Amino acid sequence: MHRFGITWDYRCPFARNAHEHVVAGLRDGAGWDVRFVPFSLGQVHVADGDPDVWDDPARDSGLLALQAGVVVRDRWPERFPAVHLALFAARHDEGRRLQDPDVVAGVLDAHGIDATAVLDEVGTGAALATVRREHEQAVAGHGVWGVPTFLSGLRAAFVRLMDRPGEDTARGRTTVERILALLDGWPELNELKHTSLDR
């Protein structure tokens, strides 16, 4: 079984692409043990001298959904993949504002999750503490600075995928397997970036 982690913030379209591939691969039967790791892009972009987003989470547009995602991940793991992709879709396909509690609640309700229970747990500060802890562990342990970053053992790599798997679960599985093969099997390759795109 391949164990790896992948960071996310719902605001990033490339995180959406990568997570769709991961979920597609899991649905295709890939024997992966995946850790979905919350990571705040807002915290990464805090200017020197400014307060951390953890001190005033309401001012960061990504933290509400990130916290809700963590609650679902930890309390309803079997429903997390569908809710996870639906939160990405709400932001990137539907252009909805994930800092709006009604938008987040609507996604949760649509997937049979008790939105009141999730938002109440967010209100206690427990979910924020989890997001902060896992974000800071990713930074300290792997030098993570963005999403999506794949984490495997002591190695980590930021990966920008330009496509989405759609209903092609085999494509998702193959894509992620290629990434893991490079991450684990060819650490000498530090960066490969196309100078132009065929689109």
N, C-alpha and C positions, 0 to 999 in steps of 0.2 A: 504494500500500500504506500503510495506516495503522499507524504505529508508536506504541506506548504501553506503559507499564508498569503493573503492579498489585501492591501489597504484600500479603503474607499472613503470618499466624500461625495454625496449625491450631486454636488454642483458640477462635477467634472464629467464632460462627455466621453473622455477617453476611459475613465473609470467605468462608466456605463458600458462601453464596448467590451472591456475586458471581463467585467463581471457577467455580462450576458454569455460570453464564451465559456466561462467557468461553470455557470449554472447549466448551460447546454451540455457540456461535457459530463456533468454529474447525472443529468437526465439520460444521457447516452449509456450510462452504466460504468463510467470511469471509477476505478477504485481509489479515489483520492480521499484523503482526510484534510479538508480545507478549513483553515482558520480565517474568518472574515474579520479584518482588523480595522476599526474605525480610526480615521485620521482627519484632523481638522485643518483644512486649507486656510481657514481664518487665522488660526494660531500661527501657522508658518509665516503669514504675512504681517504679523504684528510688528510695528516699528519699534526700534530701540527706545526704551523709556515709557512706552505705552503699556497699559495694563493688559494682562493675558485675557484671552476670550473666556477662560474659565471663571474669571472674576465678574464678568458681566455677559453671560451667555445670550441674553436677549438681543444684544447688539450685533451678533454674528448670524447671518442669514442661513447658515448650514447646520447649526448645532441642534435645533429641534428635531429635524428628521434623522440626524445621525444618532441622537439619543433614542428616538423611537425605534430605529432599526436595531440598536443594541438590545433593547428590551425584548423585542420580538425574537431576535437571535437566541437570547438566553432563556426565554420562557416558552416560546413556541418554535423550537428549532425546525420542526417538520414543515412549518408554514413560512419560515424565513425566506427561502429562495423566491417564492412567488411575491411576497410583500416587498422584498428587496428590489426586485426588478420593477415592480409597480411604482415604487417611490422614484426610481430613476426615470421611468416613463412619464410620471407626473411632471417632473422637472423638464426633461429634454424633448419628449414627444408632444406633451400637452402645454408646455410653457407655464405651468402653474408655480406659485410661490410656496416653497416648502417651509418658509418661516411662519406660514399661516396655519394655526392649529386645526382649523376646519379642513384644510386640504389634506393634512397628514391623517386626521381622523377619518376622512372619507376613504382614503386608501386602506386604512386598517379595517374599517367596517366592511368594505367590499371583499375582504379576504377572511372574514369570519373572526377577526381579532377584536377583543373588547377595547375599543379606543379609549374609553374613559379610564380603564385600568392602566393602560400604557401611559397616557398623559398624566395620570395621578402619580405613577412611579417616576416619571420625568420630573414632576414637581417636587419630589422629595430630595432631589439632588443626587440620588444613587446612580442614575444612568450617566449623569455628567461626570461623576467620579470614575466610572468605568471607562468612558471615552478618554478622559484625561490620562488615566493610568496606561491604557493600551497605546495611545498616541505617544506618550513619553517613553514607553518601553521600546516602541519601534524606532524612535529617534536615537535613544541611547544604545540600543542593541544592534541596530543595523544601519544607522545613519540615514534613516528615511527622511526625505524632504518633499515627497509628493505622492500623488495617486495617479494610476495604480502602480504600486510596487509589489512585486512578487518576492516572498521571503521563503527561503529553503535552507534549513540548517543555519550556517553562519553567513550565507550569501543572500544578497538582495539585489534586485534590479528593477528600475523603473521601466515600464513597457508601454509604448503607445501603439495601440492597434487602430487601424484605420477602417476596419469593417465590423459588421455585426453578423452573428450567425443566423439570425432569423429562426426558422423552424428546423434548421439543419443541425441537429444535435451532434452528429458525427464531425461536422466542421468545427464546432466548438471544442470537442474533445481533441481533435488533431492539432488545433491551434495552440491550446494550452500545453499539450505534450511537447510540441516544438519549443515552446518557451522554457519549459522545465528541463528539457534536454540541453539547451544552451546554458541555462543557469547552473545546473549541476555538473554538466559534462564538459563545458568549454569555458571556464572562467577567464581564460586568456582573452576572449573577445569582450572588450570593455564597452565599445560603442559602435553601432552600425546605424547610420542615418541616411536615408535617401536624400539626394540633393533636390529632387523634384518628384512629383507624384503623377502617376498615369491617370489622372482624373481631373 
